Structures are given as C-alpha cells and as structure tokens.
C-alpha cells in the first residue's frame, strides 16, 4: 500500500507553508492583551487575500468554478499549516461550505456562489453547533415550505420559498461572512441546508466570544424566508458537510499540536536546572514522549477519516466511525499537549510576551468545537453495535 500524498496534495501543502510563513503567532490578537470582549472586529483580510491569490480558497472546487479539483486530504494538509500559525481566517468553513454547494446544490446556487467564494470575494461559514452545542445542529432550526404558486420548492431553481425558525449558537465568522449555511429539519424528519444571507430580513446576530477572544455569533431565525434555489435538500448533504468540518477541525488541532510540541522541545533543550538541560531529565522526556504518541495517533486517525471522505471507499464501519475516532484523539490529544507544554514551560508558559498562552486559548477553542471524547466514544460504540465486525 502507498501512504504517500500525491504531488498535487504536496503542492497544496507547500503553497500553504509559503503563505503562512508570513504569519507570526506572537502577533495574533490575544484575549489576555486586548481590552473589551473581542480581540478584533474582522478576520485577517490580508492573509485571506493571500490565500485567494495562491488559489488555496478554491482547492476543492472543480475547474469550471476556477478550482483545483482536489480533495479533503489536500484541504486537511493546508489546514494543518493554518493551525500551526493560528491563522485567523475561515478557511475551513468557506472551503467546506463551497464544496458542499458544489456537490449537492442546484445550478443557480453554484453559479451564484462558487467562483466568488473561490476567489475570496464571498465569504461562507456554517452554523454547526445547534442551540446548545450538545444536540444535533439540524434539530435547532425548523424548515417548512411556503409555496403559494404550487411549484415544487425542493427543485433547484423553482419558485417558492422555505421558512426557517430557530437558533444556532457559536457560529464562527458570522459577522464577517456573506452567507451562512444553516442545517434545519422538516416536519417529516428530513435534514436540509439553507444558504442564508447574513443581512436578510428575519436573520439576527448576537455576539458571543471564543476562548481565543474571537467574535462568534448566536444566529436567530424568525420566519426567515429563503428562496428554494438557496436550499439544499439532497440526501446526505448535511452529513457530508458535518464530517468534513469535523475532520478539518482535527487537522487544525494537529497543526497546533505539532507546533506546541516543537516549542516545548526547543525550550526544554535550552532551559537548564542543576547544570543540565531539563530535556535530559527522565520525567520531562517521558511526558514529551507521551505527547508525541498523542500527535502520531491524531495524525493517523485524521488521514484515515480524510481519506474515507475523499474517496468514498466502503469499510467495515461507515465513514462516520473514522471521523468519530479522529475526533476522540484530536479532542483529548490537543488538550494534553498544551497542558504538558504549560507544565514544562513553568511560569514562562504564562508570559504574555511568549506565544504559548495564545496556543492554549486556541487549543481550548478547538477542543470545545470538537466536543467531549466520551460523546464520540459513545457514537463509535453505537456504530460498532450496529455494524458488528467479522
């Protein structure tokens, strides 16, 4: 078996390293150094424009939309580089939303959004946390068809509208995005995805804040009327988008963990006690080795999940099982890595002139975004019960 990345995937990662080389993590706005609730009023527009110029916002789009036609593995390679520098851009959300519109949306919706999203002119995000962060996101919003002309509202480009009511919390980049993909459920239990314009009637945002100090939003929908062409009703669309978002978040966690462990190794090799580098002490070396094992487990489970999403290859379990396993390791692993880093850095880890406290805040945000490992273990157990292995 060949586990190497393709030339195209490696080229995407190399392009990302070139763009992110100019990002200084110790210059990322910090909640510990910023007055007020939010660290910034906007995403990093300069970085966003550089990503667009390097064609990294259109990785998953096909050539007709100006993209490279690559897959989830390539996206995760780029996201790994983004996580390492704490990139303040909705690269994951924009890419995943655009890829979902391409795969499941109608021709009018694709024509309206994809090329512009790939060029960075339109920013897309996703409301994926639901009302509480614990329940399925699609259950937080109801969707009903309101079609006085009698046209089938679930046909792309047809007349009629859908009406949405409900609340989604902690929506990332909602204030900066032009459109938000909102999962919702119908009276007969189907899941749909509505592409909601941020400023339209019936849509309201209220500020919420991440552990990073970044501004999130509570999205409230009150009889928001969405044209039928902007609603994706295809089976599997929300499940696919949810899996891609989760796997991409694991890639961000892996990149962050890689960088934090490297910082810890560098510090432990230089910091001396009793005339010796602390890296030479067995207790320090064992803790660092444990975190290295965490990283490698995060990595292998990430690539397995990304490959399943990209290839559609069947397995003993559905692809959601691989995604759950990747989330278990990423959620637990990124927490353990930053905690060990803080411990081994001592008081220096809390120094606001050193970037580790920023990584700690971002790691906590990623951990909360992924959700508790116990919940994913339960989901994996349910899948194993439903699909007993031979």
N, C-alpha and C positions, 0 to 999 in steps of 0.2 A: 504494500500500500504506500502511496505517496502523500505525505503530510505537508509538503511544502506549499507555500502560497504561489499563485500564478504570477506571471510577470506583470499583468495588469493590476493585480491586488498589491503587489510590492511597489509598483509605481505610484499608486494612490497613497500608500503609507509614506513613501519618500517625499511626495509633494506636500503632504501634511506636515512632515517634520520641517520642511523648508519654511512653510508659512508660520508654524508655531514657534520656530526658533526665535522670532522677534518678540515673543510674549514673555514678560518677566513675572513669575508668580509672586515675587515680593512687591510687585506694583499692583496686584489685583486688589480692588477695594475690600477692606476688612471691616467687619462689624465692630471689632474692638477699637477701631481708629476713626469711625465715622459718627458724626453727630446725627441724631434722628434715627428713625426705624430702618430706612433703606440706605444701602451703600451707594446706589446710583439710580438715575432716572431712566436709563436706557441701556441696551446691550452694547457691546463693544463694536460700534459701527465700522471702525477702521479695520478690525480683524474680520468682520463679516464681509466687507468689500474685498479683502484679500482672498478669502476663501472662495468667493464668487469668481474672482479673476483667475484663480487656479483651477476652476471647474470642480471644486470639491463639494459644492452645494447640489450638483446635478449628477452625482455618482450613480444613483440608482435609476435615473431616467434613461429612456431609450433615445436613440439618435434623432428621432422625429421631434423630440422635445428639447434637443440640444444637450443631451446627457451622454454618459459614457457606457450605459447599459451594464454596469457592474452589479454586484450582489451584496447581501447582508454581511458577508465576510469582509469585503473591502470596506464597507461602512464602519464595521467594528474596528478594523485596523486604524482608520482615521480617528475614530472616537477615542481609541486608546491614547493616541498622541494628544488629543484635546484634553483628556482627563489629567494628563501629566503636567499640564501648564495651567490648569483651572480656567480654561477658555470660557469667557462669558458670552456665549453665543448659543442660539437654539439650533445647533447643527443636527442633533438627534431628532428633535421634534419636527423640524422643517423637512428633513430627509425622509423620515418615516411617513409623515402625512402625505408628502408628494408621491412617494412610492405606492401608497395605498390608493390614492386617487387614480394613479396610472393603471393599477392592476384591476380596480373594481369600479371606478367611476365611469360616468357616461361621457360621450364625445364632447358635449358642450362644456362640462366641468373641466375635463382635461385641457381643452383649448384655452379656457379662461385662466387656469392656474399654473400649469406645469412649467411652461417655458419661463414665466416670470419668477416662479419660485426657484428654479434652477439658476437664474441669474442674480438672485438675491433681491430682486425688486419687490417681490411679495414675500412676506414672512408668514409661515404657517406654524401653528402649535396644536397641541392635543390636550383635551381635558380627560385625563385618565385615572383620576383618583376617586371619583364618586363624591358622595356627600360627606362621608366620614373618613375616607381613606382605608376603611376595612371592608366595606361592601363592594360588590361588583359595580364598576363605574356606570354601566349601561342602565342599572336599576335606579339611578339618581334622577333620571330625566325621562318623562313620558313623551311619546311622539304619536300624534294622530293625524290622519289625512283629512284635509278640508278641501274638497274638490267640487265646487258648485257646478262646474262645466261638464262633469261626468268623465273627464279624461282620466286614464289610469295613472295616478300620481307616482307609482313606483317605476314607471318607464322613464328612462333618462330623456330629458328634453320635453316631456309632456307638460301640459298645463296643470294648474292646481298647485296646492301648497301643502306643507306639513306644518303643524303647530306644535311647538315644544314648550314644556313647562318643567321646571326643576332647578336644582342647584348642583354645581360641581365645585369642589374646593381645590385649593393649592394648584391652580393652573399655571404652569411655568410660562413666562414671557408673554402673558396675556395682554399686557398693556403695550407691548411692542409689536405684537402680531397683527396682521391684517385680517386673518381668518383663523378660526378655532374649530378643529374637528371635534364634534361632541357626540359621544355614543349615547344612544337612547333606546328605550324598549317600547314596543307597541302593545296594544291590549291583548293580542294573541300570542305574546311572548317572544316575538322576533326582535333581533337587535338591528338597529340601523345606525348609520353615521351621517350626521348633518354638518355641512360646512357653513359655519355661522360667521358672518361679517361682524367684526368687533363693535362697530358703532351703530348697528341697525336697531330699529325700534324693538322693544321687548327684551333687549340684552343689557344687563348692568354688571359692572365690575366693582368689587370692593377689595381694597388692598389687604394682602396677607404677606407674611415675611418668612423667608427660609432661615435656617441656621447660618447660612452664608451671608445673610443680610440682603440678599436679592429679593426684589419685589415679586411676589406671586399674586394670584387673584382668586377671589371667590366669584364664580360666574353664576349669575342668576338669570334664568329664562322665564319670562312671564308672557305667555301667549305669543312667543316669537314665531313669526311666520317665515318659513324657509321655502323658497321655490323648489319644486320637485326635482329640477335638474341638479340642485345642490345637495340632494340627499342620496346616499349610497345605501341601497337595500340588498345588495348581493350577499348571499350566504357566505360566511367565513371572513368577511372584510374586517370586522372589529376584532375577531380572534387573531387574525394575522397581524394587524396593526399593534395590538396589545403585546404579542410575542416579540415583535421587532423592537418596540420601545423597551421592554424588559431586558432583552439581550443587549441592546445598545447601552443601557444603564450599567449593565455588568461590565461592558468594555470601558466605560468611563471610570468605574471603580478599579479595574485592573490597571489602567494607566496611572491613576492616582497612587495606588499601592506600590507600583513599580518605583515611582519617583520618591515616595516617602521612605521605602526601604533603602534606596540608594543614598538618600540624605543621611539616614541613620548609620549606614555602613561607613560613610565618609566621616561623620562626626566621631563615631566610636574608634576609628583608626587614628584620629588625631588627639582626642581627649585623653589625657594621662592622669592616672592615680597611682600613687606609690612607685612612681618612676616608670610605669608601663602603660601602653595604650589600653583603654578599657576593653577594646575588642579582643584582647588576649585573655580576658577573664572567662572562665568556663560558663559562668551564669549568664554573661552577656552573649556569648557565642551561641548558647543553646536557645535563648529567646529569639535571636536573629534567625537561627536555622528554622525554628518553628514557623516564623513569619514567611520565610522563603518557601516552605512547604505550602502554606496558605496561598501564596501567589501562584505557584505552579498548578494547584488544584483549581483556583479561579480561572487560570488560563485554559486548561484542557476542557473544563466544562463549558466555558464561553465558546470556544471554537466548535465544540460538538453542537451546541444549540444553534449557533450562527449557520453552520453547515446544513443542519436539518431544515432551517427556514429557507436558506438559499436554494437548496437542491430539491426539496420536497421528497427526499428519499424516505421510504417507509422503514419503520423499525419495530422492535418488539413493543415499544410504547409509542403513543403519539408524540409529536414534536414538543407538545406542551410539557411532557415529562422531562425532556432535556433542558427546557427553559427553566423549569422549577428547580432542577439540580444546579444550574448555573446561578440562579438567584440565591439558593441556600449558601453556596460558597462565597458569593460576592458580598452578600449582606453581612455574614459573620466575619469573613476574611478582612474586609476593608476596616471594620471596627477594630479587630485585633491588631492589625498592622499599625494604625495610628495610635492606639493605646500603648503598644510596646515602644513606638517611636518617642512618644512623650515621656515615657518612663526612663528610657535610656538616655534621652537628652537632658533629663533633670530639669532644673529651672530654666535652662536655655530654651527648652521647647515652648515655654510660655512667653518668651521675649517677643514683643510685637515688632521688633526690628528684624526678626527672623521669620521666614515664611511658614514654618511648621504649623503655627496656630491657624493659618488660613486653610491648610490642608485638612486639619482636624475638623474645622467647620464644614468644609465641603464633603468630607467623608461622612459626617453625620447626616447631611442632607441626602446623600446617595443611599445610605443605609435606610433612612426613613422612606425614601422613594421606592426602594425595593420591597420593603415590608419585612416583618419578622421571619426568620428562618423557620420557626416552628410552623407557621402557616403554610409555607411551601413544602415542608416535610409532610404535613397532613395531606396536601393536594397530591404529592407524589405517591403517598400511601394509597390514596383513593384510586389513582391510576393503576397502581400495581394490583390492587384488588380486582379492578375491572378488566385488566389485561394480564392474567397470570402468565409468568414466563415459563416456557417449556423447559 
